[in-house]
Amino acid sequence: MKILISPEYEYLRPYLAELPRHFAQGREIHSGRNHIRVISPDGRLQLNVKRYAVPRWPNRLIYSCLRKPKGLRAFIYPQKLLEAGIDTPRAVAYMEERRGGLLGYSYFVSIQSDMPGRLYELGNARMDTPQQIRLVRDVARFAARIHDAGLTHLDFSPGNILYDTLADGSHRFTLVDINRMRFGEVDIRHGCANFARLWGQPRMFEILAEEYAAARGFDASECFRLMMAARRRFWSRFVRRHKVKYDLKLD
């Protein structure tokens, strides 16, 4: 069993050494191919644990020998984001199980975020309230900060952008599920395409394009065109295999 622990949480090593057992007893917050549960070593500190499924063949061989497993990347990347001023839950530990040298279950442990908001609520929003418009504009500015830092979250989707509404009506954000990142300059095409997975109606993307273009010095109409083209490509493929949970309008 391989286990890596961030230095500031080294004191948790005895507890984390039995992570699979604690995980089995944790409070489940997501169930699917990968499972997410919350555990606590002392009743106060809340730890988010994501257990990654055993990779299917040939990915099991690839992640065992050639590429960093998803959980290991999730453990490494938070520091890169935090150093760039982008909020994400602090990494606590990474653990992996192997059999015959091949990767089995792997676990990524982070601090449980207390951010209450998710962006799913914007799926059918008509953008007819100041609160909705403020949230969308703040999302656009947040994305611009990420891209200006040379970072791209490759699953920039509603469930991975957590937010809180502050007393003055502004919003703070944190990114989760960051094992798929691209590092390097983000041009207008890649930046606008990064919004494709968001839920929302065309008017929302007009506002995103306006604010994102203003923040990065781009042309707003070109941003909107690129966003909508990337959105059509993504969702046209998505609907072939999945049910869409909001009113999908691509034009």
URNOR-V833745 format. One record per residue. RES is the residue in one letter. PHI is phi as a letter, one per 30 degrees, with the letter a starting at -180 (999 if undefined). PSI is psi in whole degrees, 0 to 359 (999 if undefined). Layout:
res->RES phi->PHI psi->PSI
res->RES phi->PHI psi->PSI
//
This chain:
res->M phi->999 psi->123
res->K phi->c psi->133
res->I phi->b psi->131
res->L phi->c psi->136
res->I phi->b psi->132
res->S phi->d psi->140
res->P phi->e psi->320
res->E phi->d psi->346
res->Y phi->c psi->19
res->E phi->e psi->331
res->Y phi->d psi->345
res->L phi->d psi->2
res->R phi->e psi->312
res->P phi->e psi->321
res->Y phi->d psi->315
res->L phi->d psi->339
res->A phi->d psi->340
res->E phi->c psi->34
res->L phi->e psi->314
res->P phi->e psi->322
res->R phi->d psi->316
res->H phi->d psi->323
res->F phi->d psi->317
res->A phi->d psi->335
res->Q phi->c psi->1
res->G phi->d psi->170
res->R phi->d psi->118
res->E phi->d psi->132
res->I phi->b psi->351
res->H phi->a psi->134
res->S phi->b psi->127
res->G phi->a psi->211
res->R phi->d psi->318
res->N phi->c psi->146
res->H phi->c psi->144
res->I phi->b psi->129
res->R phi->b psi->158
res->V phi->c psi->131
res->I phi->b psi->165
res->S phi->b psi->126
res->P phi->d psi->341
res->D phi->b psi->7
res->G phi->i psi->351
res->R phi->c psi->303
res->L phi->d psi->124
res->Q phi->c psi->123
res->L phi->c psi->132
res->N phi->c psi->124
res->V phi->b psi->121
res->K phi->c psi->120
res->R phi->c psi->118
res->Y phi->d psi->136
res->A phi->d psi->157
res->V phi->d psi->124
res->P phi->d psi->147
res->R phi->d psi->156
res->W phi->d psi->137
res->P phi->c psi->4
res->N phi->d psi->332
res->R phi->d psi->319
res->L phi->d psi->319
res->I phi->d psi->313
res->Y phi->d psi->342
res->S phi->d psi->330
res->C phi->b psi->329
res->L phi->c psi->323
res->R phi->b psi->153
res->K phi->d psi->132
res->P phi->e psi->157
res->K phi->e psi->317
res->G phi->d psi->325
res->L phi->d psi->319
res->R phi->d psi->320
res->A phi->d psi->331
res->F phi->d psi->325
res->I phi->d psi->320
res->Y phi->d psi->328
res->P phi->e psi->320
res->Q phi->d psi->324
res->K phi->d psi->318
res->L phi->d psi->316
res->L phi->d psi->322
res->E phi->d psi->333
res->A phi->d psi->2
res->G phi->i psi->15
res->I phi->c psi->123
res->D phi->d psi->137
res->T phi->a psi->150
res->P phi->e psi->140
res->R phi->d psi->138
res->A phi->d psi->136
res->V phi->c psi->310
res->A phi->a psi->163
res->Y phi->b psi->137
res->M phi->b psi->143
res->E phi->b psi->146
res->E phi->c psi->141
res->R phi->b psi->147
res->R phi->b psi->125
res->G phi->i psi->29
res->G phi->i psi->356
res->L phi->c psi->144
res->L phi->d psi->132
res->G phi->c psi->227
res->Y phi->d psi->145
res->S phi->b psi->153
res->Y phi->b psi->135
res->F phi->c psi->129
res->V phi->c psi->129
res->S phi->b psi->171
res->I phi->d psi->133
res->Q phi->d psi->125
res->S phi->d psi->143
res->D phi->c psi->9
res->M phi->d psi->125
res->P phi->d psi->338
res->G phi->c psi->147
res->R phi->b psi->159
res->L phi->d psi->5
res->Y phi->e psi->329
res->E phi->d psi->343
res->L phi->d psi->355
res->G phi->e psi->311
res->N phi->c psi->13
res->A phi->d psi->138
res->R phi->c psi->0
res->M phi->h psi->45
res->D phi->c psi->15
res->T phi->b psi->149
res->P phi->e psi->327
res->Q phi->d psi->317
res->Q phi->d psi->315
res->I phi->d psi->319
res->R phi->d psi->317
res->L phi->d psi->314
res->V phi->d psi->319
res->R phi->d psi->321
res->D phi->d psi->324
res->V phi->d psi->317
res->A phi->d psi->318
res->R phi->d psi->324
res->F phi->d psi->314
res->A phi->d psi->320
res->A phi->d psi->320
res->R phi->d psi->318
res->I phi->d psi->312
res->H phi->d psi->323
res->D phi->d psi->332
res->A phi->d psi->1
res->G phi->i psi->32
res->L phi->b psi->142
res->T phi->b psi->119
res->H phi->d psi->116
res->L phi->d psi->356
res->D phi->b psi->60
res->F phi->d psi->81
res->S phi->b psi->167
res->P phi->e psi->320
res->G phi->d psi->348
res->N phi->c psi->4
res->I phi->c psi->101
res->L phi->c psi->148
res->Y phi->b psi->161
res->D phi->b psi->144
res->T phi->c psi->124
res->L phi->d psi->172
res->A phi->d psi->328
res->D phi->d psi->5
res->G phi->j psi->352
res->S phi->d psi->177
res->H phi->b psi->146
res->R phi->c psi->150
res->F phi->b psi->156
res->T phi->b psi->144
res->L phi->c psi->139
res->V phi->b psi->172
res->D phi->h psi->58
res->I phi->c psi->26
res->N phi->d psi->344
res->R phi->c psi->97
res->M phi->b psi->153
res->R phi->b psi->137
res->F phi->c psi->130
res->G phi->k psi->173
res->E phi->e psi->139
res->V phi->c psi->109
res->D phi->d psi->180
res->I phi->d psi->321
res->R phi->d psi->310
res->H phi->d psi->324
res->G phi->d psi->314
res->C phi->d psi->324
res->A phi->d psi->337
res->N phi->d psi->345
res->F phi->d psi->357
res->A phi->d psi->328
res->R phi->d psi->354
res->L phi->d psi->146
res->W phi->d psi->140
res->G phi->l psi->166
res->Q phi->c psi->163
res->P phi->e psi->323
res->R phi->d psi->323
res->M phi->d psi->321
res->F phi->d psi->334
res->E phi->d psi->316
res->I phi->d psi->317
res->L phi->e psi->314
res->A phi->d psi->317
res->E phi->d psi->311
res->E phi->d psi->320
res->Y phi->d psi->317
res->A phi->d psi->318
res->A phi->d psi->321
res->A phi->d psi->330
res->R phi->c psi->3
res->G phi->i psi->32
res->F phi->c psi->171
res->D phi->d psi->126
res->A phi->d psi->319
res->S phi->d psi->323
res->E phi->d psi->322
res->C phi->d psi->315
res->F phi->d psi->318
res->R phi->d psi->315
res->L phi->d psi->320
res->M phi->d psi->312
res->M phi->d psi->325
res->A phi->d psi->316
res->A phi->d psi->323
res->R phi->d psi->317
res->R phi->d psi->317
res->R phi->d psi->313
res->F phi->d psi->309
res->W phi->d psi->333
res->S phi->d psi->324
res->R phi->d psi->319
res->F phi->e psi->316
res->V phi->d psi->345
res->R phi->d psi->335
res->R phi->b psi->350
res->H phi->b psi->157
res->K phi->d psi->135
res->V phi->d psi->131
res->K phi->c psi->15
res->Y phi->b psi->174
res->D phi->d psi->98
res->L phi->d psi->117
res->K phi->b psi->120
res->L phi->c psi->354
res->D phi->b psi->999
//
